[in-house]
Amino acid sequence: MLHTKRQKFVANKYSYHGHSIGTMSLMKRPGFNFLDSYQIEAPLDAKAGKEVEKLLSKGDVAAYISEPIIMNLGVEIPTQEYWIIVQNACKKYGTVLIVDEVATGFGRTGKLFASEHYNLKPDIMCLGKALTGGYGALGATIMTEELAKSMEVDFSFYSTFGWHPLNTTATIANIKYLLKNKNSILKNVAEMSKYFSDRLSIMKFKHDPTIRIKGLAIAVEFREAGYAQEIVNKSLKNHLLLSTLTPFIFTIFPPLTIDKNTAEKGLEILENCI
Ligand SMILES: Cc1ncc(COP(=O)(O)O)c(C=O)c1O
């Protein structure tokens, strides 16, 4: 808003970007209407891309925000066309492109950043979660120099625990580790991704699944409500921690360093719970 002097936003329907008043309004959560926000519905393909383009073409949209691959929609994987259209439209109409890599960043989808799958060059990138490797609590907002200049207003950023020495130390150590071990970690993600994909695709689920996998971001969706929860409950009783996203989807987000034996054990438990 400071940069573009515009008031409108575009986000993906049912997406998740945090619990601040701003993001809750972007996501049109009940009771939060502090921002003027439009919603784009999945599947994120060329048709949806054109819809974004049309909204931006009025020249009054401040920013479009999305995860590059949408973890919070059950690993929704946009088509290449979608991102080409959206990225070009943002440039053409002066809309800030905000890419939320809080969940996808640092290797989750098989690249250091999921933006790399689509050659995205965002104006703003949001980071969190794996930024500290889980050893601290820290998020980061990275932006172009041009945008950063617009933010140089009095009191624009302040947080009691922001830049906390313990968290910044954990972050720096984690980034150093990631940079040093990037190739071996991403190789493991690729190998384990294939292993999960091969095993899940032949599992005899009670209902037909749609399986979406990118790196070690895994979602299994059913048309029947409730079955995903049943699997997650049974798995938990057998010491395997999975998560439901909706009554139709369960997700698996293994550690990026998982070894084949552990993956095999987990998949065996899952197979016994389906
Ligand atoms: C994609 C995405 N963005 C933002 C957030 C919010 O991060 P935080 O809880 O650090 O505010 C989350 C948290 O789950 C997330 O998954």
The ligand as an SDF file (V2000), in Angstrom:
LIG
                    3D

 16 16  0  0  0  0  0  0  0  0999 V2000
    2.2130  -20.4410    3.8850 C   0  0  0  0  0  0  0  0  0  0  0  0
    2.2170  -19.8460    5.2570 C   0  0  0  0  0  0  0  0  0  0  0  0
    2.3560  -18.5260    5.3990 N   0  0  0  0  0  0  0  0  0  0  0  0
    2.3860  -17.9470    6.6010 C   0  0  0  0  0  0  0  0  0  0  0  0
    2.2620  -18.6950    7.7410 C   0  0  0  0  0  0  0  0  0  0  0  0
    2.2650  -17.9990    9.0620 C   0  0  0  0  0  0  0  0  0  0  0  0
    3.4810  -18.0960    9.6570 O   0  0  0  0  0  0  0  0  0  0  0  0
    3.6020  -17.6890   11.1910 P   0  0  0  0  0  0  0  0  0  0  0  0
    2.8350  -18.6960   11.9590 O   0  0  0  0  0  0  0  0  0  0  0  0
    5.0670  -17.7500   11.4350 O   0  0  0  0  0  0  0  0  0  0  0  0
    3.0390  -16.3240   11.3120 O   0  0  0  0  0  0  0  0  0  0  0  0
    2.1290  -20.0730    7.6630 C   0  0  0  0  0  0  0  0  0  0  0  0
    1.9820  -20.8930    8.8800 C   0  0  0  0  0  0  0  0  0  0  0  0
    1.6030  -22.0180    8.9020 O   0  0  0  0  0  0  0  0  0  0  0  0
    2.0890  -20.6750    6.3810 C   0  0  0  0  0  0  0  0  0  0  0  0
    1.9360  -22.0010    6.2250 O   0  0  0  0  0  0  0  0  0  0  0  0
  1  2  1  0
  2  3  1  0
  2 15  2  0
  3  4  2  0
  4  5  1  0
  5  6  1  0
  5 12  2  0
  6  7  1  0
  7  8  1  0
  8  9  2  0
  8 10  1  0
  8 11  1  0
 12 13  1  0
 12 15  1  0
 13 14  2  0
 15 16  1  0
M  END
$$$$
